[in-house]
Each structure stands twice: as structure tokens, then as C-alpha cells.
Amino acid sequence: MPNITKVNFLKEIQEKIGKPKKLAKSLSLFEFGDGLLRLYIRYSKIHDRNQTFYGLREDDLKQLEGRNSVICFLWDNQKEPLFLPFNEFEDVFNSLSPASDGQHKVQIYLQENAIELYIANVGRFNIDSFLGWEILLNIVDRNKIVDLPELNHSQIQTLVGSIGDTKGYDVWIPPTDRNKLDWHYTKQFNFKDTIPQRYEKIHNIIKEIDVIWLKKGSSDIDSLFEVEHSTPIYTGLLRFNDLHLVEPNLKPRFNIISNITKKSLFLKQINRPTFKISGLIAVCNFLEYKDVYRWFQKIVKG
């Protein structure tokens, strides 16, 4: 019996960009126009802990290389599909060997305020910025893409703080950084004045973290962000690791933010034995500057 979620998706995409052509030797690969777009569709039910499971066939991924290609992740009762531009993760999959069944195993965690992609034997990536039809339409029509400005450390702090404020969090940014924030992109927001007293024993670690989101009116930390503009990624990971070891029950989302040239460095560092043993690899995400900027455009500019 045909999967109704996939059937409905194919009907909708035909209305938006045209009729797809199924590629040979695959049930999930489609092409639009004369090389306009190659689409790899994957579906999963939602399992315990609000997570999905997908297998990406090595043979299918090879047919995405060097083309305008997107992996589309579908699940039940989805408001909008998730479109992952393959070129942004091609180097990741090329560095891996598939499982014995010829597939790369990935999961998507559908959390209340974040969507995360986990690639087995690699790590986690925040993929909030890839949700929605406009992502696919922009890939098809490159003229619609908003040019990414040259962003510095303080500007990224500003954008992440603004996203958190818009989402309803209390936002902490180190007081020494606040006068460097750039308000050209967004309206000013209020800061959390102090670190909650419950974190007194790790105060020296937490107070230096670039951006922290706390649940409104409480001392519960939801997310922490380290922006590694000119500093080594290892510095932020060590700070996160110290916090994770000292407060293992805290369970926030850890996020390293850097430019695309450092993605491979992140993957190399997060797979060190020390971060595998501590468990940081399972709770730490990576975002590029453009991911943050697109996320900001989606959430704040709307």
C-alpha cells in the first residue's frame, strides 16, 4: 500500500515546481526538469522520545553528488517538509562507511524548540533552518536566496540572542560582550541580569558562554551556544564538556557555531575519545553562520 504521507507530498511538490521523474534503480530518487533538481525522499514514523529513523542508501547518495540535490525527510503529521541540501553534508557522508546493509543511519529528534539531525558515527547538527517549502523553492530558484552578509562573532551573538528572545526565552550574554552587539539586524532585547544561584559551583564556566537560553522566569537552561569565530573549536567543546561532566543532569542542548570551513574540524574534534566517553557527542550540535542567519530570518523576520 502506498505511503500516504509520501503520496501527498508528491502531489504538493508537483503543484509547486512540476512533475517529478523517478530515477532508475531507486524507489526514492526523483528528478525535476532538465537537471533542475534531484530529490531523495525518505520517510519515517515518529518513535519513542519523538525521534525518527532513516536509512540513506550509499548508492542513492552517490547519485546526488555534483548535482543540485536535496534530501527530503518526511514524518507523520508534519506541518512542512524538511529539505537538507546535500552539498552541505556531502563531505560528511563521503568520510563514512555505510552499515552492512549499505545504508547510512540517521535520526531526527523533534524537540519542542529545535530539530536536530544525528548521523551515526559523526554527531549532531541543528537543522531548524532547513524546515519549510521556501528552502526548496530557493534552491530551485537561486535568485530568491538572501545573500549571507559577512558576520562577525558579536553579530552572531546578536542573532542567536534575538532568536531566543523571539522564542520566549530569557537570554544571557556575558556583560563584557553586550556593548559589542549589533542592533542593525534586530531590535534590542533584554538580558538575564545574573546567572541563577543553582549554578554557583559552575559559575566560572557558565558566565563565559557566548549565549544561553533559559526558560522564561526560571533557572532551567534550555540551550547554550559557543561562537568560534577566531578561536579553536576545541576551546568551546572543552567548556561544554566541563559543564556536562559537572552537571550531568542538566541536559541542555549544546551548540557550536562556526563558519563552513570549520565543519570538518568540528567532526574531527567531537569524535575524540574524551567526548565520546563523556557523552558530549550525543548532545552537541553544529551550526554554520548561514544556518543561524537563515534561522534568524525565519523566526525573527518571519
SELO-996044 format. One line per 4 residues: for each residue y, x, z of C-alpha. Coordinates in steps of 0.05 Angstrom, whole numbers, plus 5000, padded with zeros to 4 digits. Layout:
<rs>
Y:X:Z | ...
</rs>
This chain:
<rs>
5000:5000:5000 | 5068:5029:4981 | 5112:5053:5038 | 5167:5000:5044
5219:5050:5071 | 5208:5095:5011 | 5208:5037:4962 | 5274:5010:4989
5304:5080:4988 | 5286:5090:4914 | 5317:5023:4897 | 5381:5041:4931
5386:5111:4902 | 5375:5082:4832 | 5435:5038:4843 | 5477:5097:4865
5460:5153:4817 | 5409:5128:4767 | 5335:5120:4755 | 5292:5177:4782
5236:5211:4743 | 5174:5231:4782 | 5153:5303:4771 | 5082:5321:4753
5032:5344:4806 | 5072:5314:4863 | 5078:5245:4895 | 5144:5262:4928
5186:5302:4878 | 5237:5266:4833 | 5290:5289:4784 | 5353:5254:4762
5388:5263:4695 | 5380:5328:4657 | 5373:5374:4717 | 5429:5337:4754
5389:5334:4819 | 5318:5348:4844 | 5298:5307:4905 | 5239:5318:4952
5226:5255:4994 | 5189:5258:5060 | 5174:5200:5107 | 5151:5197:5180
5141:5144:5233 | 5180:5153:5297 | 5134:5181:5351 | 5140:5191:5426
5204:5225:5451 | 5239:5196:5390 | 5215:5250:5343 | 5187:5251:5273
5136:5297:5240 | 5136:5321:5168 | 5095:5368:5125 | 5132:5404:5069
5083:5428:5016 | 5094:5500:4995 | 5080:5481:4922 | 5133:5427:4925
5185:5473:4956 | 5174:5523:4901 | 5196:5470:4851 | 5263:5463:4888
5282:5536:4882 | 5341:5555:4838 | 5360:5482:4825 | 5408:5431:4853
5357:5407:4903 | 5355:5364:4965 | 5301:5346:5016 | 5309:5274:5038
5280:5256:5106 | 5264:5182:5118 | 5241:5145:5180 | 5235:5072:5202
5298:5031:5216 | 5342:5087:5191 | 5415:5068:5181 | 5426:5122:5127
5380:5175:5098 | 5385:5248:5117 | 5396:5296:5059 | 5383:5370:5070
5410:5416:5015 | 5351:5461:5000 | 5392:5522:4982 | 5418:5526:5053
5347:5534:5081 | 5312:5567:5022 | 5314:5636:5054 | 5284:5607:5118
5223:5577:5083 | 5214:5638:5039 | 5207:5681:5102 | 5150:5637:5127
5077:5629:5110 | 5052:5557:5106 | 4997:5530:5152 | 4925:5529:5128
4936:5463:5093 | 4992:5493:5050 | 5048:5458:5087 | 5107:5479:5130
5110:5436:5193 | 5178:5409:5212 | 5202:5358:5263 | 5266:5319:5270
5289:5299:5340 | 5331:5236:5341 | 5371:5244:5404 | 5425:5197:5428
5482:5242:5406 | 5450:5292:5360 | 5399:5301:5305 | 5360:5366:5306
5312:5398:5256 | 5256:5441:5284 | 5220:5487:5236 | 5155:5514:5265
5156:5589:5279 | 5231:5591:5267 | 5274:5548:5313 | 5322:5490:5316
5382:5471:5273 | 5434:5418:5286 | 5436:5374:5224 | 5484:5318:5243
5529:5336:5185 | 5474:5321:5134 | 5466:5247:5151 | 5493:5195:5102
5496:5177:5029 | 5562:5214:5019 | 5524:5280:5028 | 5480:5265:4968
5538:5238:4926 | 5579:5300:4940 | 5521:5345:4919 | 5515:5306:4854
5590:5307:4842 | 5614:5375:4865 | 5686:5355:4852 | 5684:5310:4913
5667:5365:4962 | 5722:5383:5011 | 5736:5457:5007 | 5719:5493:5071
5780:5527:5099 | 5778:5597:5127 | 5765:5582:5200 | 5771:5629:5259
5740:5628:5329 | 5795:5586:5361 | 5796:5536:5304 | 5721:5524:5311
5731:5514:5386 | 5785:5463:5370 | 5740:5425:5322 | 5679:5424:5368
5724:5402:5426 | 5753:5346:5384 | 5683:5322:5362 | 5662:5319:5435
5725:5283:5456 | 5716:5232:5400 | 5644:5221:5421 | 5668:5205:5492
5651:5269:5529 | 5693:5308:5579 | 5708:5375:5545 | 5711:5443:5578
5742:5502:5543 | 5758:5566:5582 | 5831:5563:5606 | 5844:5631:5574
5827:5602:5506 | 5866:5538:5509 | 5933:5565:5486 | 5899:5593:5423
5872:5526:5399 | 5897:5500:5332 | 5924:5429:5333 | 5939:5426:5258
5870:5395:5246 | 5866:5344:5302 | 5906:5311:5357 | 5906:5344:5424
5854:5323:5474 | 5848:5331:5549 | 5806:5385:5582 | 5760:5384:5641
5801:5419:5695 | 5744:5452:5733 | 5671:5469:5729 | 5632:5418:5772
5614:5446:5840 | 5540:5435:5829 | 5541:5495:5782 | 5573:5542:5833
5515:5592:5832 | 5522:5600:5756 | 5597:5592:5753 | 5609:5662:5725
5563:5646:5666 | 5586:5576:5650 | 5661:5588:5655 | 5659:5636:5595
5621:5589:5548 | 5666:5571:5489 | 5658:5495:5491 | 5619:5449:5539
5610:5374:5533 | 5598:5337:5598 | 5580:5264:5604 | 5643:5224:5617
5663:5222:5690 | 5601:5260:5714 | 5578:5331:5725 | 5520:5326:5676
5523:5376:5619 | 5502:5349:5551 | 5516:5407:5504 | 5541:5479:5504
5569:5517:5445 | 5580:5591:5434 | 5622:5612:5374 | 5601:5680:5349
5657:5698:5300 | 5661:5773:5310 | 5615:5783:5369 | 5539:5794:5362
5496:5731:5364 | 5453:5765:5416 | 5511:5760:5465 | 5512:5684:5463
5437:5679:5466 | 5434:5722:5528 | 5486:5679:5563 | 5447:5617:5544
5382:5649:5567 | 5411:5668:5635 | 5433:5596:5644 | 5366:5568:5620
5328:5612:5669 | 5373:5599:5729 | 5376:5524:5717 | 5312:5505:5680
5320:5431:5699 | 5390:5427:5668 | 5362:5413:5598 | 5427:5412:5556
5430:5426:5482 | 5448:5499:5468 | 5485:5513:5403 | 5502:5579:5369
5558:5572:5317 | 5570:5626:5265 | 5581:5636:5191 | 5525:5634:5139
5517:5709:5137 | 5491:5707:5208 | 5437:5654:5199 | 5384:5706:5185
5407:5745:5246 | 5401:5683:5289 | 5330:5671:5265 | 5312:5744:5279
5342:5743:5349 | 5318:5675:5372 | 5247:5695:5355 | 5248:5754:5402
5192:5751:5454 | 5242:5743:5511 | 5270:5678:5483 | 5201:5652:5465
5175:5665:5535 | 5236:5634:5568 | 5232:5573:5523 | 5303:5581:5497
5277:5580:5425 | 5256:5507:5435 | 5325:5482:5458 | 5374:5525:5419
5406:5503:5354 | 5444:5540:5300 | 5505:5512:5263 | 5546:5544:5208
5621:5537:5205 | 5615:5489:5147 | 5566:5445:5187 | 5618:5440:5242
5674:5425:5193 | 5633:5370:5158 | 5613:5342:5225 | 5686:5341:5246
5706:5306:5181 | 5651:5253:5191 | 5662:5239:5265 | 5737:5251:5276
5767:5237:5208 | 5716:5183:5195
</rs>
